[in-house]
Amino acid sequence: MAVNGEINVVSLIDVMMLLMVIFMITAPMMQGGVDIALPKADAPALESKSAIVVTLSRDGQISVDGKPWTRAQFDRSFAALATSKGKDGVYLQADKDAKHGDVISLLAAMRAAGVSNAGIVTEPLDDK
């Protein structure tokens, strides 16, 4: 009796398809971040860079690259982060309902940390 030397890949394909379906279902749920409503403005689009993204929610919560920071952590550690990773600048995503004083205070702290290239992220105006 001859030995069959072929590999049966049908079961491997079934497992791969099952894993792909699981990944497709769970991937959208894995997206984290802070839920903010950006203000709308007639401004030119920024080039996509690998800049640091600082997010300020309407209730004053700060996130840096998706990770929550307290204001004390921000004041203490942002200068080191900006020195190591902020060569492409910093993007500030502030909720449209955030306090103006909080936004200005955050921009001043960024400036004190040595950031000279900071941009405020907005959404484009609706064309109606």
Protein Blocks (a to p, Z undefined) as FASTA:
>chain_A
ZZdfbdcfklmmmmmmmmmmmmmmmmmmmpgcddddddddddddddddddddddddfkop
aceehiacdfklmmmmmmmmmmmmmmnopaddddfkbcfklmmmmmmmmmmnopabdcdd
ddddddZZ
